[in-house]
Structure formats: C-alpha cells, structure tokens
Amino acid sequence: MLTSEHAIVEYRAGRAVVDCLTRKTHGHYTGYAERMLAVYRQGIGRERRWLHQRG
C-alpha cells in the first residue's frame, strides 16, 4: 500500500491529477521491463557487475 509520501500527483487548476502509466502512452515500457527482468533472471548467483555489463 502506498502512503501519501509515495503518491505522485500533479495539481492543475485546483484539481489533483494522478500520474498514471497507460498502455496507450507508456506501452513501450513493457519491452524495457521484460528485458531488465530477463537480465536479472539470468544473473541469479552472479556478481552485480555482470548484471550491469549486460543491462
């Protein structure tokens, strides 16, 4: 659960607008996330340096 300090909100004209990821605008992030997860899965038991070299 997020606390108020973790919430990302922008205020416009007296209204709070929550900063959300949407598939339409941010869908390309999925590929980046999948690549990063694959690197970390392959790196189980390896040094952090190895992961950073492949990231």
PDB file of N, CA, C and O in Angstrom:
ATOM      1  N   MET A   1       0.843  -1.180   0.000  1.00  0.00           N
ATOM      2  CA  MET A   1       0.000   0.000   0.000  1.00  0.00           C
ATOM      3  C   MET A   1       0.887   1.242   0.000  1.00  0.00           C
ATOM      4  O   MET A   1       1.855   1.320   0.756  1.00  0.00           O
ATOM      5  N   LEU A   2       0.558   2.196  -0.836  1.00  0.00           N
ATOM      6  CA  LEU A   2       1.323   3.435  -0.906  1.00  0.00           C
ATOM      7  C   LEU A   2       0.847   4.423   0.149  1.00  0.00           C
ATOM      8  O   LEU A   2      -0.348   4.556   0.416  1.00  0.00           O
ATOM      9  N   THR A   3       1.798   5.096   0.728  1.00  0.00           N
ATOM     10  CA  THR A   3       1.445   6.167   1.657  1.00  0.00           C
ATOM     11  C   THR A   3       1.415   7.475   0.871  1.00  0.00           C
ATOM     12  O   THR A   3       1.802   7.500  -0.297  1.00  0.00           O
ATOM     13  N   SER A   4       0.968   8.540   1.486  1.00  0.00           N
ATOM     14  CA  SER A   4       0.863   9.822   0.788  1.00  0.00           C
ATOM     15  C   SER A   4       2.221  10.308   0.297  1.00  0.00           C
ATOM     16  O   SER A   4       2.294  11.026  -0.700  1.00  0.00           O
ATOM     17  N   GLU A   5       3.295   9.928   0.979  1.00  0.00           N
ATOM     18  CA  GLU A   5       4.620  10.370   0.535  1.00  0.00           C
ATOM     19  C   GLU A   5       5.056   9.671  -0.750  1.00  0.00           C
ATOM     20  O   GLU A   5       5.953  10.160  -1.437  1.00  0.00           O
ATOM     21  N   HIS A   6       4.435   8.527  -1.091  1.00  0.00           N
ATOM     22  CA  HIS A   6       4.772   7.803  -2.313  1.00  0.00           C
ATOM     23  C   HIS A   6       3.867   8.172  -3.484  1.00  0.00           C
ATOM     24  O   HIS A   6       4.160   7.818  -4.626  1.00  0.00           O
ATOM     25  N   ALA A   7       2.799   8.864  -3.221  1.00  0.00           N
ATOM     26  CA  ALA A   7       1.862   9.225  -4.281  1.00  0.00           C
ATOM     27  C   ALA A   7       2.473  10.276  -5.194  1.00  0.00           C
ATOM     28  O   ALA A   7       3.167  11.185  -4.738  1.00  0.00           O
ATOM     29  N   ILE A   8       2.211  10.143  -6.475  1.00  0.00           N
ATOM     30  CA  ILE A   8       2.679  11.133  -7.442  1.00  0.00           C
ATOM     31  C   ILE A   8       1.444  11.833  -7.994  1.00  0.00           C
ATOM     32  O   ILE A   8       0.635  11.249  -8.714  1.00  0.00           O
ATOM     33  N   VAL A   9       1.332  13.093  -7.633  1.00  0.00           N
ATOM     34  CA  VAL A   9       0.159  13.871  -8.015  1.00  0.00           C
ATOM     35  C   VAL A   9       0.613  15.218  -8.565  1.00  0.00           C
ATOM     36  O   VAL A   9       1.561  15.827  -8.068  1.00  0.00           O
ATOM     37  N   GLU A  10      -0.073  15.658  -9.583  1.00  0.00           N
ATOM     38  CA  GLU A  10       0.168  16.985 -10.135  1.00  0.00           C
ATOM     39  C   GLU A  10      -1.115  17.781  -9.930  1.00  0.00           C
ATOM     40  O   GLU A  10      -2.213  17.259 -10.125  1.00  0.00           O
ATOM     41  N   TYR A  11      -0.979  19.011  -9.548  1.00  0.00           N
ATOM     42  CA  TYR A  11      -2.153  19.854  -9.323  1.00  0.00           C
ATOM     43  C   TYR A  11      -2.323  20.808 -10.495  1.00  0.00           C
ATOM     44  O   TYR A  11      -1.410  21.560 -10.837  1.00  0.00           O
ATOM     45  N   ARG A  12      -3.502  20.767 -11.104  1.00  0.00           N
ATOM     46  CA  ARG A  12      -3.828  21.650 -12.231  1.00  0.00           C
ATOM     47  C   ARG A  12      -5.161  22.312 -11.955  1.00  0.00           C
ATOM     48  O   ARG A  12      -6.171  21.652 -11.713  1.00  0.00           O
ATOM     49  N   ALA A  13      -5.137  23.619 -11.997  1.00  0.00           N
ATOM     50  CA  ALA A  13      -6.366  24.405 -11.810  1.00  0.00           C
ATOM     51  C   ALA A  13      -7.127  23.966 -10.564  1.00  0.00           C
ATOM     52  O   ALA A  13      -8.351  23.839 -10.587  1.00  0.00           O
ATOM     53  N   GLY A  14      -6.392  23.736  -9.478  1.00  0.00           N
ATOM     54  CA  GLY A  14      -7.036  23.370  -8.227  1.00  0.00           C
ATOM     55  C   GLY A  14      -7.489  21.931  -8.138  1.00  0.00           C
ATOM     56  O   GLY A  14      -8.158  21.561  -7.173  1.00  0.00           O
ATOM     57  N   ARG A  15      -7.142  21.098  -9.123  1.00  0.00           N
ATOM     58  CA  ARG A  15      -7.541  19.690  -9.103  1.00  0.00           C
ATOM     59  C   ARG A  15      -6.298  18.804  -9.058  1.00  0.00           C
ATOM     60  O   ARG A  15      -5.279  19.107  -9.678  1.00  0.00           O
ATOM     61  N   ALA A  16      -6.401  17.724  -8.328  1.00  0.00           N
ATOM     62  CA  ALA A  16      -5.309  16.765  -8.242  1.00  0.00           C
ATOM     63  C   ALA A  16      -5.426  15.783  -9.406  1.00  0.00           C
ATOM     64  O   ALA A  16      -6.468  15.157  -9.595  1.00  0.00           O
ATOM     65  N   VAL A  17      -4.350  15.653 -10.182  1.00  0.00           N
ATOM     66  CA  VAL A  17      -4.317  14.726 -11.311  1.00  0.00           C
ATOM     67  C   VAL A  17      -3.231  13.693 -11.010  1.00  0.00           C
ATOM     68  O   VAL A  17      -2.051  14.027 -10.899  1.00  0.00           O
ATOM     69  N   VAL A  18      -3.649  12.445 -10.882  1.00  0.00           N
ATOM     70  CA  VAL A  18      -2.728  11.365 -10.528  1.00  0.00           C
ATOM     71  C   VAL A  18      -1.876  11.009 -11.744  1.00  0.00           C
ATOM     72  O   VAL A  18      -2.377  10.929 -12.866  1.00  0.00           O
ATOM     73  N   ASP A  19      -0.585  10.799 -11.505  1.00  0.00           N
ATOM     74  CA  ASP A  19       0.341  10.402 -12.563  1.00  0.00           C
ATOM     75  C   ASP A  19       0.246   8.893 -12.737  1.00  0.00           C
ATOM     76  O   ASP A  19       0.741   8.140 -11.898  1.00  0.00           O
ATOM     77  N   CYS A  20      -0.379   8.448 -13.808  1.00  0.00           N
ATOM     78  CA  CYS A  20      -0.584   7.018 -14.060  1.00  0.00           C
ATOM     79  C   CYS A  20       0.073   6.606 -15.365  1.00  0.00           C
ATOM     80  O   CYS A  20       0.165   7.395 -16.306  1.00  0.00           O
ATOM     81  N   LEU A  21       0.522   5.379 -15.410  1.00  0.00           N
ATOM     82  CA  LEU A  21       1.000   4.810 -16.661  1.00  0.00           C
ATOM     83  C   LEU A  21      -0.201   4.278 -17.423  1.00  0.00           C
ATOM     84  O   LEU A  21      -1.091   3.661 -16.838  1.00  0.00           O
ATOM     85  N   THR A  22      -0.228   4.515 -18.727  1.00  0.00           N
ATOM     86  CA  THR A  22      -1.305   3.985 -19.556  1.00  0.00           C
ATOM     87  C   THR A  22      -0.703   3.149 -20.676  1.00  0.00           C
ATOM     88  O   THR A  22       0.422   3.396 -21.113  1.00  0.00           O
ATOM     89  N   ARG A  23      -1.453   2.169 -21.132  1.00  0.00           N
ATOM     90  CA  ARG A  23      -0.958   1.317 -22.223  1.00  0.00           C
ATOM     91  C   ARG A  23      -0.742   2.127 -23.490  1.00  0.00           C
ATOM     92  O   ARG A  23       0.206   1.882 -24.235  1.00  0.00           O
ATOM     93  N   LYS A  24      -1.607   3.077 -23.732  1.00  0.00           N
ATOM     94  CA  LYS A  24      -1.519   3.859 -24.960  1.00  0.00           C
ATOM     95  C   LYS A  24      -0.248   4.714 -24.979  1.00  0.00           C
ATOM     96  O   LYS A  24       0.467   4.735 -25.981  1.00  0.00           O
ATOM     97  N   THR A  25       0.031   5.406 -23.897  1.00  0.00           N
ATOM     98  CA  THR A  25       1.165   6.317 -23.844  1.00  0.00           C
ATOM     99  C   THR A  25       2.458   5.638 -23.434  1.00  0.00           C
ATOM    100  O   THR A  25       3.525   6.000 -23.928  1.00  0.00           O
ATOM    101  N   HIS A  26       2.386   4.666 -22.547  1.00  0.00           N
ATOM    102  CA  HIS A  26       3.589   4.078 -21.959  1.00  0.00           C
ATOM    103  C   HIS A  26       3.773   2.600 -22.283  1.00  0.00           C
ATOM    104  O   HIS A  26       4.594   1.935 -21.653  1.00  0.00           O
ATOM    105  N   GLY A  27       3.043   2.085 -23.231  1.00  0.00           N
ATOM    106  CA  GLY A  27       3.092   0.660 -23.565  1.00  0.00           C
ATOM    107  C   GLY A  27       4.478   0.161 -23.934  1.00  0.00           C
ATOM    108  O   GLY A  27       4.799  -1.007 -23.717  1.00  0.00           O
ATOM    109  N   HIS A  28       5.300   1.040 -24.490  1.00  0.00           N
ATOM    110  CA  HIS A  28       6.652   0.636 -24.885  1.00  0.00           C
ATOM    111  C   HIS A  28       7.527   0.303 -23.679  1.00  0.00           C
ATOM    112  O   HIS A  28       8.564  -0.338 -23.845  1.00  0.00           O
ATOM    113  N   TYR A  29       7.148   0.712 -22.489  1.00  0.00           N
ATOM    114  CA  TYR A  29       7.917   0.390 -21.283  1.00  0.00           C
ATOM    115  C   TYR A  29       7.896  -1.110 -20.992  1.00  0.00           C
ATOM    116  O   TYR A  29       8.809  -1.627 -20.347  1.00  0.00           O
ATOM    117  N   THR A  30       6.881  -1.802 -21.455  1.00  0.00           N
ATOM    118  CA  THR A  30       6.759  -3.235 -21.190  1.00  0.00           C
ATOM    119  C   THR A  30       7.976  -3.988 -21.726  1.00  0.00           C
ATOM    120  O   THR A  30       8.516  -4.864 -21.050  1.00  0.00           O
ATOM    121  N   GLY A  31       8.402  -3.646 -22.933  1.00  0.00           N
ATOM    122  CA  GLY A  31       9.574  -4.298 -23.516  1.00  0.00           C
ATOM    123  C   GLY A  31      10.830  -4.055 -22.704  1.00  0.00           C
ATOM    124  O   GLY A  31      11.636  -4.964 -22.508  1.00  0.00           O
ATOM    125  N   TYR A  32      10.996  -2.825 -22.230  1.00  0.00           N
ATOM    126  CA  TYR A  32      12.157  -2.494 -21.397  1.00  0.00           C
ATOM    127  C   TYR A  32      12.138  -3.314 -20.112  1.00  0.00           C
ATOM    128  O   TYR A  32      13.161  -3.861 -19.700  1.00  0.00           O
ATOM    129  N   ALA A  33      10.973  -3.394 -19.484  1.00  0.00           N
ATOM    130  CA  ALA A  33      10.850  -4.133 -18.227  1.00  0.00           C
ATOM    131  C   ALA A  33      11.137  -5.614 -18.441  1.00  0.00           C
ATOM    132  O   ALA A  33      11.807  -6.240 -17.619  1.00  0.00           O
ATOM    133  N   GLU A  34      10.637  -6.179 -19.537  1.00  0.00           N
ATOM    134  CA  GLU A  34      10.878  -7.591 -19.818  1.00  0.00           C
ATOM    135  C   GLU A  34      12.370  -7.859 -20.022  1.00  0.00           C
ATOM    136  O   GLU A  34      12.889  -8.876 -19.563  1.00  0.00           O
ATOM    137  N   ARG A  35      13.050  -6.953 -20.703  1.00  0.00           N
ATOM    138  CA  ARG A  35      14.499  -7.112 -20.930  1.00  0.00           C
ATOM    139  C   ARG A  35      15.256  -7.063 -19.603  1.00  0.00           C
ATOM    140  O   ARG A  35      16.141  -7.882 -19.356  1.00  0.00           O
ATOM    141  N   MET A  36      14.904  -6.101 -18.754  1.00  0.00           N
ATOM    142  CA  MET A  36      15.584  -5.986 -17.461  1.00  0.00           C
ATOM    143  C   MET A  36      15.348  -7.220 -16.598  1.00  0.00           C
ATOM    144  O   MET A  36      16.274  -7.720 -15.960  1.00  0.00           O
ATOM    145  N   LEU A  37      14.109  -7.713 -16.576  1.00  0.00           N
ATOM    146  CA  LEU A  37      13.812  -8.913 -15.788  1.00  0.00           C
ATOM    147  C   LEU A  37      14.578 -10.119 -16.303  1.00  0.00           C
ATOM    148  O   LEU A  37      15.051 -10.937 -15.513  1.00  0.00           O
ATOM    149  N   ALA A  38      14.707 -10.239 -17.621  1.00  0.00           N
ATOM    150  CA  ALA A  38      15.450 -11.361 -18.193  1.00  0.00           C
ATOM    151  C   ALA A  38      16.905 -11.309 -17.770  1.00  0.00           C
ATOM    152  O   ALA A  38      17.485 -12.343 -17.439  1.00  0.00           O
ATOM    153  N   VAL A  39      17.505 -10.133 -17.773  1.00  0.00           N
ATOM    154  CA  VAL A  39      18.902  -9.994 -17.356  1.00  0.00           C
ATOM    155  C   VAL A  39      19.053 -10.424 -15.900  1.00  0.00           C
ATOM    156  O   VAL A  39      19.991 -11.146 -15.560  1.00  0.00           O
ATOM    157  N   TYR A  40      18.145  -9.989 -15.050  1.00  0.00           N
ATOM    158  CA  TYR A  40      18.246 -10.352 -13.633  1.00  0.00           C
ATOM    159  C   TYR A  40      17.988 -11.840 -13.409  1.00  0.00           C
ATOM    160  O   TYR A  40      18.614 -12.455 -12.546  1.00  0.00           O
ATOM    161  N   ARG A  41      17.076 -12.417 -14.176  1.00  0.00           N
ATOM    162  CA  ARG A  41      16.838 -13.859 -14.033  1.00  0.00           C
ATOM    163  C   ARG A  41      18.072 -14.655 -14.439  1.00  0.00           C
ATOM    164  O   ARG A  41      18.423 -15.639 -13.787  1.00  0.00           O
ATOM    165  N   GLN A  42      18.726 -14.231 -15.511  1.00  0.00           N
ATOM    166  CA  GLN A  42      19.934 -14.920 -15.982  1.00  0.00           C
ATOM    167  C   GLN A  42      21.095 -14.717 -15.013  1.00  0.00           C
ATOM    168  O   GLN A  42      22.042 -15.503 -14.996  1.00  0.00           O
ATOM    169  N   GLY A  43      21.019 -13.663 -14.211  1.00  0.00           N
ATOM    170  CA  GLY A  43      22.123 -13.328 -13.328  1.00  0.00           C
ATOM    171  C   GLY A  43      22.048 -13.902 -11.935  1.00  0.00           C
ATOM    172  O   GLY A  43      22.871 -13.560 -11.085  1.00  0.00           O
ATOM    173  N   ILE A  44      21.092 -14.759 -11.677  1.00  0.00           N
ATOM    174  CA  ILE A  44      20.982 -15.340 -10.342  1.00  0.00           C
ATOM    175  C   ILE A  44      22.284 -16.054 -10.002  1.00  0.00           C
ATOM    176  O   ILE A  44      22.738 -16.926 -10.742  1.00  0.00           O
ATOM    177  N   GLY A  45      22.880 -15.672  -8.869  1.00  0.00           N
ATOM    178  CA  GLY A  45      24.126 -16.268  -8.411  1.00  0.00           C
ATOM    179  C   GLY A  45      25.372 -15.602  -8.974  1.00  0.00           C
ATOM    180  O   GLY A  45      26.487 -15.999  -8.633  1.00  0.00           O
ATOM    181  N   ARG A  46      25.207 -14.589  -9.837  1.00  0.00           N
ATOM    182  CA  ARG A  46      26.358 -13.898 -10.417  1.00  0.00           C
ATOM    183  C   ARG A  46      26.599 -12.585  -9.681  1.00  0.00           C
ATOM    184  O   ARG A  46      25.765 -12.140  -8.892  1.00  0.00           O
ATOM    185  N   GLU A  47      27.737 -11.980  -9.945  1.00  0.00           N
ATOM    186  CA  GLU A  47      28.062 -10.695  -9.334  1.00  0.00           C
ATOM    187  C   GLU A  47      27.255  -9.572  -9.978  1.00  0.00           C
ATOM    188  O   GLU A  47      26.885  -9.651 -11.149  1.00  0.00           O
ATOM    189  N   ARG A  48      26.990  -8.540  -9.207  1.00  0.00           N
ATOM    190  CA  ARG A  48      26.241  -7.387  -9.695  1.00  0.00           C
ATOM    191  C   ARG A  48      26.914  -6.770 -10.925  1.00  0.00           C
ATOM    192  O   ARG A  48      26.240  -6.297 -11.840  1.00  0.00           O
ATOM    193  N   ARG A  49      28.242  -6.780 -10.935  1.00  0.00           N
ATOM    194  CA  ARG A  49      28.992  -6.233 -12.069  1.00  0.00           C
ATOM    195  C   ARG A  49      28.566  -6.919 -13.382  1.00  0.00           C
ATOM    196  O   ARG A  49      28.429  -6.258 -14.411  1.00  0.00           O
ATOM    197  N   TRP A  50      28.360  -8.234 -13.340  1.00  0.00           N
ATOM    198  CA  TRP A  50      27.941  -8.986 -14.513  1.00  0.00           C
ATOM    199  C   TRP A  50      26.595  -8.456 -15.013  1.00  0.00           C
ATOM    200  O   TRP A  50      26.395  -8.263 -16.212  1.00  0.00           O
ATOM    201  N   LEU A  51      25.683  -8.224 -14.074  1.00  0.00           N
ATOM    202  CA  LEU A  51      24.354  -7.726 -14.451  1.00  0.00           C
ATOM    203  C   LEU A  51      24.454  -6.358 -15.109  1.00  0.00           C
ATOM    204  O   LEU A  51      23.804  -6.103 -16.123  1.00  0.00           O
ATOM    205  N   HIS A  52      25.266  -5.480 -14.534  1.00  0.00           N
ATOM    206  CA  HIS A  52      25.380  -4.110 -15.057  1.00  0.00           C
ATOM    207  C   HIS A  52      26.012  -4.097 -16.439  1.00  0.00           C
ATOM    208  O   HIS A  52      25.690  -3.229 -17.250  1.00  0.00           O
ATOM    209  N   GLN A  53      26.886  -5.018 -16.721  1.00  0.00           N
ATOM    210  CA  GLN A  53      27.515  -5.075 -18.025  1.00  0.00           C
ATOM    211  C   GLN A  53      26.536  -5.508 -19.105  1.00  0.00           C
ATOM    212  O   GLN A  53      26.741  -5.200 -20.280  1.00  0.00           O
ATOM    213  N   ARG A  54      25.479  -6.215 -18.731  1.00  0.00           N
ATOM    214  CA  ARG A  54      24.500  -6.704 -19.680  1.00  0.00           C
ATOM    215  C   ARG A  54      23.241  -5.854 -19.760  1.00  0.00           C
ATOM    216  O   ARG A  54      22.429  -6.040 -20.666  1.00  0.00           O
ATOM    217  N   GLY A  55      23.068  -4.926 -18.828  1.00  0.00           N
ATOM    218  CA  GLY A  55      21.871  -4.086 -18.762  1.00  0.00           C
ATOM    219  C   GLY A  55      21.803  -3.075 -19.776  1.00  0.00           C
ATOM    220  O   GLY A  55      20.841  -2.308 -19.819  1.00  0.00           O
TER     221      GLY A  55
END
